[in-house]
């Protein structure tokens, strides 16, 4: 009986440990090393619009044209693999005045990986971003928002920021399929300093592309001004 109780206790502790690690890896608010930002505390009516993945051959120009129509700058967290495949689209983003961020090279979950793997994923993408003509600070966003030990440690050693988000409407399937509902959720929940995460670079994200002008118009009507993530971070020093 005692052995069975001890075994159950061991399994329970192991499961609790796994749960704790999962929560740590997925947390938008905390990581073990370095600076993590999901939203900026600011009294100014500023919002950062961010897009993950890409660039893509088919949709980059469409998104750039839409943002130009509203004079909205955005931050694109691109993957090195896609940027290497479509370098002209990367240059288009930079020439249009948008910020490029690092979203890893292969978009793999960097949880239990070696330091060499992390360095390769980050540095190869940095190289592609520089080749696209982006010269400012390169912020990093973890693929799938997952990070545990090695990735935060590496970024902290490089004094680099981990950028998360506080608004991700696409995570709700009912919202993701309905442009009107998706836009309404963002407009209702946005706060000064919010960082919005969307995906617009693939055919499957038509709803997000259709929601984008609704989001922009709705937030601008409420007095918000769109800025890049770096500009949003700079607003902390102006209060």
N, C-alpha and C positions, 0 to 999 in steps of 0.2 A: 504493500500500500504506500509506504513511504517513497519507494522508488518511482511508483507511478505518479505520485504527487510532485516529486522532484522533476520528472520528465515533463509533466504538464507545465510546471513553472518555467522550465528552461525554454520550452516551445513558446510560451506566452511572452517571455522576455524577448525572444528572438523576433517574434512578430511585431512587438512594440518597437523594437529597434528598426525593423524594416519600414514600419509606418513612419517613424520619426525621420528616417533618411529620405523617404519619399516626400514628406512634407517640406523638408529642408531643400531638397532638389527643386521643388515646384514653387517655393515661396517667391512672391513678388516683392516682399518687403525686407527680406533678410538673406544674407549669405555670409559664409565664415570669414572671407577675406575681401578687402577692397570696398569700393563705393558702389552701391546699388541704388538705382533711382527708378521709381515707378510713377511718381508724380512730383512736381515741384511746388513747394509752398510759396505762393506769391499772391499778392492782392491785385495784381494787374490782370485784366481779362485776356489772358494769353492761352492759346491751345496749340499743342504740337500734333500734327497729323503725320503718322508714320505708316509705312508700307513694308511688309516683309516679303522676301524672296524676289526672284527676277534678277536683272531685267529680262523681259521676254521680247522676242522679235515682233510679235503681233500686237501687244497691248501697250508697250511703253509710250509710243508716240501719242496714242489716244489719251492716256492718263496725263501726259505732259501738256497736251493741248487743253484739256479740261481745266487743269490747275492754272494755266496761263490765263484762261478766260476769266477766272475769279481773282487773279493775281495772288495766288496762295503758294507760299513755299512749303515744301514738305521734306521729310527725311526718309530716305529709302535704304532699308537694311538689306543689302544685296548679298548673294552668295558668290563666292569667287568662281565657282564652276560656270555659272550662268553669265557672269560678267566676262569671263574669258571667251565664252561661246558667242556672246553678242556685245563686243566692245563698243560698237557704234551707238548702241542704245545707252550704255553707260556714259559715254561722252555727251549724249543728248541730255541726260539728266543733269549733268554738271553744267553744261552750257546754258540750261534753262534756269540755273540758280538754285538747284536743290542740293540738299546735303546727302552724301553717301555714308552709310554706316556699314559695319562689318557684321555679317550674319553667318560666318564660317564659310569654308570652301565647299564642303559636300553636304551640309545641312544634317549632319549626324548628331545624335544625342551625345553630348560630351559629359558623361557621368563618370563611369569607371574606366577612364582612358589615361594613357601615359602623358607625361609632360611633353614628350616629343610630338605626340599626336595633336595636342592642343596648339603647340607652337606652329606646327605645319598648317593646321586649319586656319589659324588667325593670320599668320604672316603671309601665306600665299594670297589670301584675300586682300590684305593690305596692299600688296604689290599690284594687284589688278585695279584696285581703287585709285592708286596713285597714277597708274597708266591711263586711267580714264580722265585724269586731269584734276582730281579733287586734291586740294592742298591743305585743308584745315585739319583739325583734330578728328581722328577716326574713332567714333564711339562703337561699342560692341553690344549686340543683342544675341543671347544664346538661342540656338535652334530649339523650338518647342518651349522656350522659356526654362529649359532644364540646366541646372548647374549644381555641382556638389562640392568637390574638394579641389581637383587639379585646375579646372578652368578659372574659378575665382582667384586662386593663388597666383596663377600665371598673370592674370590681368592686374592684380594688385602689385606684382613685381614690376610691371610696366607702367604703373600709375595710370591705368585706364579704367574708365567707368563702364559699369554694366547697366544697360538701359532696358527696363521692363516697360510696363504700361499699367494704366488703371481702368481703361475702357477697351473691352474686347467683345463687341456685340456678336461677332461671328461664332463665338463659342456656344451660343444658344441656337440649336438647329432651326427652331421656328423663326427666329430673327434672321438667321443667315439666308433663308430662302425667300424673304420678303423685304424688298428694298425700302418700302415705306416704314415697316416696323423696325428695321435695322436703324434707319436714320432717326426715327423717333426715340429709340432707346439711347442713342448717343446724345441727342439734343437734350433729353430730359436729365441725363446723369452727368453731363460734363460740368466741370468746375474749373475755376482759374488754376492753371498749372497742369491740367490733365494731359495725358499722353494717350492718344487714340491709336489702336492697332487695327489695321485692315490688310487684306490680301486682295490684290487687283490684277495680278500679272498672268493669270491663267484663265482658260475658257470656263472652268467650273465656277469662277468668281463673278459671273455676270451680275448677280444681285448686288454685290458690293460695289461694282462699277456704277450701277444705276443709282445706288444710294448715295454715292459720293457727292454729286451736286446738291442733293437734298440736305446732307449733313452740313456742307459749307454754307449754303444759304440760310439754314436754320440757326446755325451758331453765329453767323455774321449778324443776323437779325436781332440776336440777343446781346450784341455788342462785343463779341469775341473777335480777337485778331489772331490769325494763324502765323506761327513762327516755326523755325526749325528747332530741333531738340537742343542744339547748342545755344541758340538764342534764348530759349526757355531757361536753360541753366544760367545764363548770364543775368537773367532778370532777378535772380536771388541776390545779386550784389548791388542792385539798384533800389532796394527797399529801404 
